[in-house]
């Protein structure tokens, strides 16, 4: 997109927002270290040659309802920059739609088609992707557009929990000389889902595991914990009455994540407030698990196309976390938007 057209696009989208904003309904929806890792400089961190990148596209429901061009902009940016930033995978962590209707699913599907055969991606349902957007039950139109058949041809696609359904899937790839596992889990994973995930983590115990789901970490940088905090953590999975039951972040941690030596990172969206959070915890084997909340849906235009970049440097001990907006062509460099994780891969 040329810059002259981009400026016109921004002006038009901003004007449209004034009309649409009244209709946009986004759902308010070991030892732990809650402080941010080493704070990065205020200027954008440069991409280090030899690094590889994960891209996170959180909570795109506002785009699917009002501004589908922004999801198209995001996925086109990924496709255009896959070689420049060595993008290995794209993660969409739920709330693909606002109301679980065909129009919204179709818009999202068309945007993600820009990545088919270009950059692999994993996608999970959020609360808005069930029932009538209220997660009272687990009926969804998701598989009409994102069935496992769409992913099956990729060498990175591992499989699904339920035949013909993409709500729970896993993906396998190699990057930076390390084998990686992505576990993509449904909104408020049920007990049977966690048992399946436990089997996958055990089977691929030599892979570093990244677990993505819609609701896990809250904006106070603690895990969702219904038993201890109840409604004080807004939009808890337990507050929706979802058929079949749910597990929140603390339950997922205790039943699944902390029990495996290879768990490395969790990523979720869903939470409003500032939509950002970070927590480092030790699993039962003394290994750090980096837990990250990222959600931009509260911002103008339903998120303004902001996305999260997670760059794994070739030194195998440094991860740069960055926040970029393809629409504005700029980085956000505050302490919760750009920071550095020191680890050991």
N, C-alpha and C positions, 0 to 999 in steps of 0.2 A: 504494500500500500504506500503510495507516495505521500510525502508529508503534507502537501497541500490538501489532498483528499482526507488525510487523517484529521487535520484541523477542522475541516468541514464536518467530518463524522462526529468529532467530539462535541462540536457546537449543536449539531442536530440531536445527538443522544441526550445531551444535557437538557435541551428544551423538552424532549419527549419525557424525560424523567419527571418533570413537574406535573405532567398529566397522569403518568402511570403510578407515581409513588403512593398515592392514596389507595391504590388497589393492590399494591404489593404486600403480601403477608408472608413474612419470613418467620418460621417457628422459633419463638424464644426457646427458640428451641435449645527387706533389708533396710538400711538407712537411706532416706530419700534426700536428694539435693534439689530444692525448689528454685534456687537462684540460677540465673542464666550462666552458661559457660563463659569462658573468657570473652569479654565484650570486644567486638570488632571496631575498627576505626570508623569514623563517620562517613568517609568516602566509600563508594562501592568497592568491595574486594574484587581484584582481578581474577579471571579464570586462569588456573594454573595448568599449563600444558601437561598432558598425561593423566589428567583427572577424568572421572566419569560422573554423570549426573542423573539424579532422579528428579522428575518434575511432578509437583502435586497441584491438581486442579480441584480445589475444594468447593462444595456447595454451590453448584451452578444453577440452582432452580430458578433464580431471578432471570437469568439469561434465557432459560428454556421457556419462560412465560412471556417476557417482555423484550428481551434484547438478545435474540439468538445469534446475532452477528458477533457478539463478544466471545461465545464459545468457539465459533469459527475462527476468530482472530487468535485465540489461545492455541488451538490445535494447529493452525497454519504456522504460527510462530515456532512451535515445537518441531514441525516437519522441516521448516526452513533452517533451523539451528541444530538439528540432530547431530551433524558432523562437527560443527564449531564447538559445541559443548559436550560432545560424546554422550548423548542422552541414551541411557540404557532402557529406561522404563518410565511410563507415565502412570500416576496413581490418581484415581478419582474416588474420593472417599464418601460418596453418598449424597443424597438429595440432588439427584440428577434432574428431577422435576419438582414442581410445586404441588400438583394435584393428581399425579398418576393418571394422566390422560394421554391419548395417542398423539395429539399435536405436540406436546412437550417432549415426549419420547422420540418422536420423529425428528424434531429439531436437534436434539442431542445426538441422535444416531448419525445424522448427516454431518455434523461437526466432527465426530470421532472417525468418520469414514476417511478423513484426511490422514489419519494415522495408520489405517489398515494397510499392512504390508510395508510400512515405513518405520514406525516405532511401536513396539508392543505396549499394551496398557492393561491395567486391572481396574475393575469398577465394582462398587458395592452399592446396595440400596440403603437409603436413609429413611427416616420416618415419613418424609413426604412422598416417598416412592411406593407406599403401601396404601391399600384401601382407597379412600378418597383424599389421600394426603394427610390422614390423621393416625395412621398406624394402629387402628383398632384391631385389624387382623393382618395376615401376611399375604393377601392377594395383591398381585402386582402385574402390570403390563410390561415389565422390564424385559422379559424373555422374548417378547414379540420383536424387539429390535436388537437385543444383546444376548441372544441365545448362545450356548456353548459352541454351536457350529461356527459361529463367527470367529471364535478364537482357536478352534481345534487345529487349524492348519499351521499355526505358529509353532516353531520348535521350542518356544519358551513356555507353552501352555501345558500345565501339569494335569489338571482335571478338575472335577466338581464333586461336591458332596452328593447332590441329587441329580440323577440323569435328566438332561434337558433343561436344567435350571442353573443360572449363573450367580445366584445370590451368595453362594459360598464356593470359592475357587482357590486354586493355588497355581503358582507360576515359578519356574526355575530358570535361572540364567547365570552367566558367569561375567564378572566385571572386576577389573583391578586385580586379576589373579585369584579371586575368591569366588566360591560358589554361593549363590544367594537363593533364598526362598521367600516369595511373597505369599502371605496368607491373607486373602481378601474375604472378610467375614460380614455377614448380614447385620442389620440394625439389631441392637440388643441381642447378641447371639444366644440361642437357646442352649440348654444343657447338652442336647444331642449334638449340636454344632461344635461345642467345645470338646466333646469326646472325639469327634472326627478330626478336629484341628490338632488335638493331642497326638493322634495316630500319625498325622502328616509330619508334625515336628519330630516325632520319634524316628520315622522312616528316613527323613532327610536331616539327621542329627549333625552331619558334617557341613551343612549349609548354614550360613548366617541368616537369621529369620527376621523379616520385617512384617509386622502384623498391622493391617489396616482395617478399620471399622468406622462406623459413623460417629458413635458417641463413646468416649472412653476417658479422656482427660478434660477437666473443667478449666475455666479461664482463671481460676486461682492457683493453677499449676498443681492441683491435687487430682487424684482420680475420682470419677463419679463414685459416690459411696452412699447408697440409699439408706443402709442400716444406720450409719453414723450421722448423716447430714440431711436426709430426707429432701424436702422441698427447698431447703436453703441453697441447694445447687439447682438452678433453674433447668427445666426441660430434661430432667432425669429420665432415662429409659423406663424406669419403674412407674413413672407418672402417667403413662399413656394407656395402660391396660391392654397391651398388645397380646393378642391371642397366642397361647403356647408358652407364655412366659419369656423373660429376658434375663440377661446378666449385664450388670453395669461394669465400670472400669475396675473397681476394687475386686469384684467377684471374678472377672476375667483374669486379673493379676494372680489371685490366690488359686484358682482352679486350673489355670493353664500356663500363663506366661512365666511366672517365677520358677516353675517346675522344670524348665528346660534350659540347659547350658547354652544353647545356640540362639536364644531370643536376643535380639539386638536393638530393635527399634519398633515403636508403635506410632501410627499417624492417624489422626481423626479430625473431624470438623464439627458441625452441628451447633456448637456453643456460640452464643452471641456475646454481649459485653464488648471487649476489644477483640474477641475471637482468637486470641493468642495465648499459648502456655507452653511450658517446658518443665519436665521432671526427669531426673536421673535416679534410678533405683537399682539396687543389686539383686539379681536373682539368687536362687538357692545355691548357686555355684560360685558366687562372688563376682559374677560378670555384670558390667553395667548394661542397663537397658534404658535407652534414650526415648522418652515419650513426648510426643509433640502434638499440640493442638494448633490448627491453622484454619481460619475461616474468614472470608472477606465479604460475605453476603450483605452485611449491614452498611457497606459503603455505597456511595452514589452509583447508580446504574446497576444495582444488585451485585457489586463487587469490582466494577471498573476494569475487569480482566486481570486483576492482580493474581499472581501465582507464586508458588514456593519452589525454589531451587535448592537441592541438597547435593553438594559437590564433594565427592570423595577424592582426596588428593593422592598423588602417586607415592607419597611417603608412607602410606598405609596407617597413618595415625592422626590425620587431620581431616575434619569435615567442615566445610564452609556452608552455612545456612544463609540463604539470601532470598529476597523478596523483590519480584520484578513485575512491571506493568507493561505489557505489549502495546496497550492503547496509548499510554503517555510516553512510552519508550524511556522509562526511568526506573531506578532502583529506590527502595525505601530502606533507610539505613539506621533506624532506631534500634535500641538494644534488643527488642523482641522480634525485630524483622531481619536483622543481620547479626549473626554471632558465629562463634567457632567452637566446635566440639573437639577435644583432644581425647583420643581413644587408642586402641590397639587392635588392628584387624589381623 
